[in-house]
Amino acid sequence: MSDYSLPNALPQVSRRTVLFGGAALLGSYLAGTSLPSFALAASAQKPAADDAQLTRFMRLSNLLVNHRLDPRVGARILQTAAADHADLPALTDALIGIAERKQATIVEDFFDDIPDGKAKDLAHWIIFAWYSGVSSAKPTARVFTFEQALTFQTTIDVVTIPSYGISGPNQWRQVTVPLSPLPRF
């Protein structure tokens, strides 16, 4: 008989173990099936941005920011912009109009032609929002994204996720200091 053979005795399972296991399985099933209803209820409270308005906003964002932009983040930025600027559709159309007159494909082609005032302030804010991922530098700022923020994207390949695990991403660990020899008595 080798050392790797299985013993003939079957493990003992008590009724209590089966009861607790069944209760845990039932509880996890009920918790898992109720999660989508919580998510739907939370998303139903916030009105989604109008598709036409989001399309115009993303067009303006793509003119102002020369990167691939996530429409989901754009929808969050649009919600905040619409709450802060009652005349957002008119300002968006004005900025896109300036870009179309200049036949611009990038921000440098038309940004100098934007008149000072609300339109230029909105253009600066949109650029700031896409790069920083937040609405302002204030403590009460609304966060749109962290991972999709363009300032994070430039360093994503070298920024590691902090971890306290010994074999984690940064492999943080306590440096072991060698002890001095103990005296002999």
C-alpha positions in Angstrom: 0.0 0.0 0.0 1.4 3.4 -1.0 1.4 6.5 1.1 -0.9 8.2 -1.5 -3.9 5.9 -1.1 -7.1 7.3 0.3 -8.3 5.9 3.6 -11.4 3.7 3.5 -13.3 5.7 6.2 -15.8 8.3 4.9 -15.8 11.7 6.7 -18.6 12.1 9.2 -21.2 14.8 8.5 -23.5 15.8 11.2 -27.1 17.0 10.8 -26.0 20.3 12.3 -23.4 20.8 9.6 -25.9 20.0 6.8 -28.4 22.4 8.4 -25.9 25.3 8.7 -24.7 24.7 5.2 -28.2 24.7 3.8 -29.1 27.9 5.7 -25.9 29.6 4.4 -26.6 28.5 0.8 -30.3 29.7 1.0 -29.2 33.0 2.6 -26.6 33.6 -0.1 -29.1 32.8 -2.8 -31.7 35.2 -1.4 -29.1 38.0 -1.0 -27.8 37.4 -4.6 -31.3 37.5 -6.1 -32.3 40.7 -4.3 -29.1 42.7 -5.3 -30.3 43.5 -8.8 -33.6 44.9 -7.5 -31.6 47.3 -5.2 -29.5 48.4 -8.1 -32.5 49.0 -10.3 -34.2 51.0 -7.6 -31.2 53.2 -7.1 -30.7 53.8 -10.9 -34.4 54.5 -11.3 -34.2 57.5 -8.9 -31.6 59.3 -11.1 -33.0 60.3 -14.5 -30.7 59.3 -17.3 -29.3 61.9 -19.6 -31.2 62.5 -22.9 -29.5 60.5 -25.7 -29.4 63.4 -28.1 -28.0 65.7 -25.4 -25.4 63.0 -24.5 -24.4 62.6 -28.1 -23.9 66.4 -28.5 -22.0 66.5 -25.2 -19.7 63.6 -26.2 -19.1 65.3 -29.6 -18.0 68.4 -27.8 -15.9 66.4 -25.3 -14.1 64.6 -28.1 -13.3 68.0 -29.7 -12.0 69.4 -26.5 -10.1 66.3 -25.3 -8.0 64.3 -27.8 -8.5 60.9 -26.2 -10.9 58.0 -26.3 -13.6 58.9 -23.8 -16.0 56.6 -22.0 -19.7 57.6 -22.7 -20.7 56.3 -19.2 -18.4 58.8 -17.6 -19.6 61.4 -20.0 -23.2 60.8 -18.9 -22.1 61.5 -15.3 -20.2 64.7 -16.2 -23.2 65.8 -18.3 -25.6 65.3 -15.3 -23.4 67.6 -13.2 -23.0 70.1 -16.0 -26.7 70.2 -16.6 -27.4 70.9 -12.9 -24.8 73.7 -12.8 -25.6 75.3 -16.2 -29.3 75.9 -17.1 -28.2 77.0 -20.5 -26.0 73.9 -21.2 -27.6 72.9 -24.5 -27.2 76.5 -25.9 -23.5 76.6 -24.7 -22.8 73.1 -26.1 -24.3 74.1 -29.5 -22.3 77.4 -29.5 -19.0 75.6 -28.8 -19.7 72.9 -31.5 -20.8 75.7 -33.9 -17.4 77.4 -33.4 -15.6 74.1 -34.0 -17.6 73.4 -37.1 -17.0 76.9 -38.6 -13.3 76.4 -38.1 -13.6 72.8 -39.4 -11.8 71.7 -36.3 -10.9 68.2 -35.4 -8.8 68.9 -32.3 -9.1 71.5 -29.6 -6.1 73.6 -30.8 -8.0 74.3 -34.0 -10.8 76.3 -32.4 -10.1 77.0 -28.7 -8.6 80.5 -29.3 -11.8 81.5 -31.1 -14.1 80.8 -28.1 -15.1 84.1 -26.6 -14.4 84.8 -22.9 -17.3 84.2 -20.7 -19.7 81.2 -20.0 -18.7 79.3 -23.1 -15.0 79.4 -22.4 -15.6 78.6 -18.7 -17.6 75.6 -19.7 -14.9 74.4 -22.1 -12.3 74.7 -19.4 -14.5 72.9 -16.9 -15.2 70.0 -19.3 -11.5 69.6 -20.0 -10.8 69.7 -16.2 -13.6 67.1 -15.5 -12.2 64.6 -18.0 -8.6 64.9 -16.9 -9.3 65.0 -13.1 -12.4 62.8 -12.9 -14.0 65.3 -10.4 -16.2 68.3 -10.7 -13.9 70.7 -8.8 -11.0 70.8 -6.4 -13.3 71.5 -3.5 -14.0 69.0 -0.7 -17.6 68.8 -1.8 -16.7 67.9 -5.4 -18.6 65.2 -7.2 -16.4 62.3 -8.3 -17.1 61.0 -11.9 -14.4 58.4 -12.2 -10.9 57.5 -10.9 -9.8 54.8 -13.2 -11.0 56.5 -16.4 -9.6 59.9 -15.4 -7.1 60.9 -18.0 -4.4 62.0 -15.5 -4.5 58.4 -14.1 -4.4 56.9 -17.5 -0.9 58.4 -18.2 0.6 56.6 -15.2 -1.6 53.4 -15.2 1.3 51.2 -16.3 3.6 52.3 -13.4 1.2 53.0 -10.5 0.7 49.9 -8.5 -2.3 49.3 -6.2 -1.2 49.6 -2.6 -1.5 46.4 -0.6 -0.4 45.1 2.7 -0.1 41.5 1.5 3.4 40.0 1.7 3.2 38.8 -1.9 0.9 41.6 -3.1 1.4 44.1 -5.8 3.9 46.3 -3.9 5.1 43.4 -1.7 5.1 45.7 1.3 6.6 44.0 4.3 8.4 44.7 7.4 12.1 44.8 7.0 13.6 42.2 9.4 16.5 43.7 11.3 19.1 41.2 12.3 19.5 40.9 16.0 22.9 41.4 17.6 24.4 38.4 19.1 23.1 37.7 22.6 25.6 37.7 25.4 26.6 34.4 26.9 26.6 34.0 30.6 
